[in-house]
Amino acid sequence: MNISSPRDIRHDWTADEIVAVHDRPLIELIGEANRLHRAYQPANYVQKASLLSVKTGGCPEDCAYCPQSAHHEVNLGKSSLMPVGEVLAAAKKARNAGADRFCMGAAWRQVRDGAEFDAVLDMVRGVRALGMEACVTLGMLTEPQAQRLKEAGLTAYNHNLDTGPDYYARIISTRTYNDRLETLKAVRAAGIEMCCGGIVGMGESVHDRAAMLAVLAAFDPHPESVPINALVAVDGTPLAGREKIDPLVFVRMVATARIVLPRSIVRLSAGRASFSREAQVLCMIAGANSIFYGDTLLTTPNADVPEDNALFAALAPILRDAAKHEPDNAALSLA
């Protein structure tokens, strides 16, 4: 039997240590990740989350991967903020389809006080009234703005690091790494859960991926939610020519994230539409315990609903209600 230990939760990981974990033999790596997953997470539960772009396109940031950037020649329509009623109708539809977390994204550089932010606060209140978790990604924000989101009932704020500090400048120049960290500090100061991860497949090294995980691990507590994305190379963006990542490379990243961040929800996010059913299940064995459910992720394709329904049907004998199944005795867990 493998018993969990307080030593599993660390805030002093170095990038080199994480690379050594990542580079273990694959079966050994997945085995250790699954042990920790079962120790700290409900072992047979995968959360369904839904994601909606409530304001699309025209973003002044120059993120190399993003089709919503105004800097890139992408055939993507620009839209203003959706009406609150339409957003809540989409949230209700997602809830009825089985999602219990609703995420809303606006292509803003930063939150600005005014009518649009007030509308987002109403969206958050409405989603919470539906009995769902509410998450938003709105760009940079201040502590007072984070406090208003908290008062509206926001569950989590998404603000990804994207990659490690050393590779970051090759992906974006209009916002610094420290800008992102300051927003995350504001989120934590308001008592909102932190949703923060990155993207694999942008040309970064394993060390860059490990460095990003080391930054996340330094937060105390660790981020409650860590989305791991595979690059979706969109025509018109600077990363359009990059090849799809090998699914087993992605599995390694998921497993490594689970080992470094045992208590975090690891979200299987963008890019999984290109993975086979078996590759997605392997990600879950390696520690992923959430997927985004629905045909679109903001502006990029996702696995379609019938495919996901078939996936969950195949897993149905073991996927059960999280409320009924806690981690395998989280303090003293068995493998």
matplotlib code that plots the C-alpha trace (Angstrom):
import matplotlib.pyplot as plt

x = [0.0, 1.1, 0.2, -0.1, 2.0, 2.1, 5.3, 3.2, 2.2, 5.3, 5.8, 9.5, 9.7, 12.4, 12.1, 14.9, 13.1, 9.9, 11.8, 13.1, 9.6, 8.3, 11.1, 10.4, 9.4, 5.9, 4.2, 6.0, 5.0, 1.3, 1.3, 2.6, 0.2, -2.7, -1.7, -1.7, -4.9, -6.7, -5.2, -6.3, -9.2, -12.5, -11.1, -14.1, -15.3, -14.8, -16.4, -18.1, -17.6, -19.0, -17.3, -18.9, -17.3, -19.4, -17.4, -15.4, -12.5, -10.7, -8.4, -5.5, -3.1, -0.8, -0.8, 0.7, -1.8, -5.0, -7.4, -9.1, -6.1, -6.5, -2.9, -3.6, -5.3, -7.9, -11.3, -13.2, -16.1, -15.9, -18.9, -19.8, -20.7, -23.7, -26.9, -27.2, -30.3, -28.7, -25.7, -28.0, -30.0, -26.8, -25.8, -29.2, -28.8, -25.3, -26.7, -29.4, -26.8, -24.9, -22.4, -22.1, -19.5, -20.1, -17.2, -17.5, -14.7, -14.4, -11.7, -10.5, -7.0, -8.3, -11.5, -12.9, -15.5, -18.8, -21.9, -20.1, -18.5, -21.8, -23.4, -20.7, -21.5, -25.2, -24.1, -22.2, -25.1, -27.4, -25.2, -24.9, -28.7, -28.8, -26.9, -23.7, -20.1, -19.3, -15.9, -14.8, -11.7, -11.7, -8.0, -6.2, -8.1, -7.6, -8.2, -11.4, -12.7, -11.9, -13.7, -16.9, -16.7, -16.4, -19.4, -21.4, -20.7, -17.9, -16.4, -13.1, -11.2, -9.2, -5.9, -3.4, 0.4, 0.5, 4.1, 7.2, 8.8, 11.7, 9.6, 6.8, 8.3, 8.2, 4.5, 3.3, 4.8, 1.8, 1.6, 4.4, 4.6, 4.5, 1.2, -0.3, 1.0, -0.3, -3.8, -3.6, -2.6, -5.7, -7.8, -6.4, -6.7, -10.4, -10.9, -11.7, -10.5, -7.6, -7.9, -4.5, -2.6, -1.0, -0.6, 1.6, 2.9, 3.9, 7.5, 8.5, 10.9, 10.1, 12.0, 9.7, 6.6, 8.3, 9.1, 5.4, 4.4, 7.0, 5.5, 2.0, 3.4, 4.9, 1.4, 0.2, -2.3, -1.8, -4.3, -7.6, -7.9, -5.2, -6.3, -3.8, -4.3, -2.9, -2.2, -4.9, -3.0, -5.3, -4.7, -3.7, -1.9, 1.9, 1.6, -0.5, 2.2, 2.9, 2.2, -0.3, 1.3, 1.8, -1.0, 1.5, 3.5, 0.3, -0.3, 3.1, 2.2, -1.1, 0.6, 3.4, 0.9, -1.0, 2.2, 3.3, -0.2, -2.0, -5.0, -5.7, -8.4, -6.5, -8.6, -8.3, -8.9, -8.3, -7.0, -8.5, -10.8, -7.7, -7.1, -8.6, -11.0, -8.3, -5.8, -8.4, -9.1, -5.3, -5.2, -7.9, -5.9, -2.9, -4.8, -7.2, -10.5, -12.4, -13.3, -14.9, -18.2, -19.7, -18.8, -16.8, -14.1, -14.4, -13.5, -11.8, -13.4, -14.0, -15.0, -18.6, -21.4, -22.3, -18.6, -18.4, -21.7, -20.2, -17.0, -19.0, -21.2, -18.1, -16.9, -20.3, -19.7, -16.9, -17.9, -20.1, -21.5, -18.7, -20.8, -21.0, -17.3, -14.5, -10.8, -9.7, -9.3, -7.5, -5.3, -4.2, -5.0, -4.5, -3.3]
y = [0.0, 3.5, 6.0, 9.7, 12.1, 15.8, 15.8, 15.3, 19.0, 21.1, 24.8, 24.6, 22.6, 23.6, 23.3, 20.8, 18.6, 18.7, 17.8, 14.8, 13.8, 14.4, 12.3, 9.2, 6.0, 6.6, 3.8, 4.7, 8.3, 7.5, 5.1, 7.7, 10.3, 7.9, 7.1, 10.8, 11.4, 8.7, 10.1, 13.7, 13.6, 11.7, 8.8, 8.2, 11.6, 13.9, 17.3, 18.7, 22.4, 24.6, 27.6, 30.6, 33.6, 36.5, 39.1, 37.9, 39.3, 42.7, 42.0, 44.4, 41.7, 40.0, 36.4, 34.3, 31.5, 33.5, 34.1, 36.8, 39.1, 42.3, 41.9, 38.7, 38.3, 35.7, 35.3, 35.8, 38.1, 40.7, 41.0, 43.2, 41.9, 39.4, 40.4, 38.9, 37.0, 35.2, 34.2, 32.8, 30.9, 29.3, 28.5, 26.8, 24.8, 23.7, 22.7, 20.7, 18.9, 17.9, 20.7, 22.0, 24.7, 27.6, 29.7, 33.0, 34.7, 38.2, 39.3, 42.2, 43.3, 44.3, 44.8, 48.4, 49.6, 50.6, 49.1, 46.1, 45.0, 45.5, 43.2, 40.5, 40.7, 40.1, 37.1, 35.7, 36.1, 34.5, 31.5, 31.0, 31.2, 28.2, 26.2, 26.1, 27.1, 30.4, 31.2, 34.2, 35.1, 38.9, 39.8, 41.8, 43.2, 45.1, 44.0, 46.1, 44.6, 41.1, 41.9, 42.9, 39.6, 37.8, 39.6, 38.6, 35.0, 34.2, 30.7, 31.0, 33.5, 32.1, 33.8, 31.5, 31.9, 30.2, 29.0, 29.3, 32.7, 32.3, 31.4, 33.8, 36.8, 34.6, 34.2, 37.6, 41.1, 43.3, 42.0, 40.9, 37.8, 39.9, 41.5, 38.0, 37.3, 40.5, 39.6, 36.2, 37.9, 40.1, 37.0, 35.3, 38.4, 38.5, 34.9, 33.7, 30.3, 30.5, 28.9, 29.0, 26.8, 26.9, 25.6, 22.8, 22.7, 26.3, 25.4, 25.5, 23.0, 20.5, 22.8, 25.7, 23.5, 22.5, 26.1, 27.1, 24.3, 25.4, 28.9, 27.4, 25.2, 28.2, 29.5, 28.6, 27.0, 25.6, 26.9, 25.2, 24.6, 24.0, 23.9, 22.1, 23.0, 21.5, 24.2, 24.6, 26.1, 28.6, 30.0, 33.7, 33.4, 33.3, 29.7, 28.5, 26.2, 24.2, 20.5, 18.9, 17.6, 13.9, 12.7, 10.9, 14.1, 15.7, 12.7, 13.3, 17.0, 16.0, 13.4, 15.8, 18.4, 15.9, 14.9, 18.5, 19.8, 16.9, 18.9, 20.9, 20.0, 19.3, 20.3, 18.6, 21.7, 23.0, 20.6, 17.4, 17.2, 15.9, 13.1, 9.7, 8.4, 6.2, 9.1, 11.1, 8.2, 7.9, 11.6, 10.8, 7.9, 10.2, 12.8, 14.9, 15.2, 17.9, 18.4, 21.3, 20.0, 21.5, 22.0, 25.2, 26.6, 30.3, 30.3, 27.0, 23.6, 21.2, 17.5, 17.4, 16.6, 13.1, 12.1, 13.2, 11.5, 8.3, 8.8, 9.2, 6.2, 4.0, 5.2, 5.1, 2.0, 3.9, 7.6, 8.4, 11.4, 13.4, 14.2, 10.5, 9.8, 11.5, 10.9, 7.5, 8.9, 12.0, 12.3, 8.7, 7.5, 4.1, 3.7]
z = [0.0, -0.7, 2.0, 1.3, 3.4, 4.2, 2.2, -1.0, -0.7, -1.5, -2.3, -2.9, -6.2, -8.5, -12.3, -12.4, -9.9, -11.9, -15.1, -13.3, -12.4, -15.9, -17.5, -15.4, -17.4, -18.5, -16.7, -13.5, -13.9, -14.5, -11.6, -9.1, -10.5, -10.1, -6.5, -5.6, -7.5, -5.5, -2.3, -2.8, -5.2, -5.6, -7.6, -9.9, -10.6, -13.6, -13.5, -16.6, -17.1, -19.8, -21.3, -23.1, -24.8, -23.6, -25.5, -28.6, -30.6, -30.7, -27.8, -27.7, -26.3, -28.8, -27.4, -30.2, -29.8, -29.6, -32.5, -30.5, -30.7, -32.8, -33.8, -35.9, -39.3, -38.2, -39.8, -36.5, -36.0, -33.2, -30.9, -28.0, -24.6, -24.7, -22.9, -19.4, -20.3, -23.2, -21.1, -18.4, -20.9, -22.1, -18.6, -17.9, -21.1, -20.0, -16.5, -18.1, -20.2, -17.1, -16.5, -12.9, -13.6, -16.0, -17.2, -19.0, -21.0, -22.2, -24.7, -22.6, -21.6, -18.2, -16.3, -16.4, -14.0, -15.6, -17.2, -18.8, -15.5, -13.8, -16.4, -15.7, -12.0, -12.9, -15.0, -12.0, -9.7, -12.2, -12.7, -9.0, -8.7, -11.1, -8.5, -10.6, -9.9, -11.7, -13.2, -15.3, -17.3, -18.0, -18.1, -15.4, -12.5, -9.3, -5.7, -5.4, -8.6, -7.4, -4.1, -6.1, -8.0, -4.7, -3.3, -6.4, -5.6, -8.0, -7.5, -9.4, -11.6, -14.5, -15.4, -17.0, -16.9, -20.3, -20.0, -17.9, -17.1, -19.5, -22.6, -21.9, -23.9, -27.0, -26.7, -25.6, -25.3, -24.3, -20.7, -18.4, -16.4, -13.3, -14.5, -14.4, -11.0, -9.6, -10.9, -9.3, -6.0, -6.2, -6.8, -3.7, -1.6, -2.3, -1.3, -4.8, -6.0, -8.5, -11.9, -13.5, -15.9, -19.3, -22.8, -24.1, -27.7, -28.4, -29.0, -25.3, -23.7, -21.0, -18.7, -19.6, -18.7, -15.5, -14.6, -15.0, -12.6, -10.1, -10.2, -9.5, -6.8, -5.0, -4.3, -0.8, -1.1, -4.6, -7.2, -6.8, -10.5, -13.1, -16.8, -19.1, -22.7, -25.9, -28.5, -31.1, -34.0, -35.6, -39.1, -39.0, -35.6, -35.3, -34.1, -37.0, -38.4, -35.3, -35.3, -33.0, -29.8, -29.3, -26.9, -24.8, -24.3, -23.1, -20.8, -19.3, -18.5, -16.9, -14.8, -13.7, -12.8, -10.7, -8.8, -8.2, -7.4, -5.7, -4.3, -7.5, -10.0, -13.2, -16.1, -19.5, -21.5, -25.1, -27.7, -26.4, -29.5, -31.4, -28.9, -29.1, -26.5, -25.2, -24.8, -22.9, -20.6, -20.0, -19.1, -16.5, -15.1, -14.9, -12.8, -15.0, -13.3, -15.3, -18.9, -20.8, -22.1, -25.3, -28.9, -28.6, -26.2, -26.5, -30.2, -30.8, -31.5, -28.6, -28.6, -29.7, -27.2, -28.7, -28.5, -24.8, -24.0, -25.5, -23.5, -20.2, -21.1, -21.5, -18.1, -16.5, -14.3, -12.5, -12.8, -9.9, -8.1, -6.4, -3.5, -2.6, -3.1, -1.3, -1.9, -0.6, 2.9, 1.9, 5.0, 4.9, 1.5, -0.1, -3.7]

ax = plt.figure().add_subplot(projection="3d")
ax.plot(x, y, z, "-o")
ax.set_aspect("equal")
plt.show()
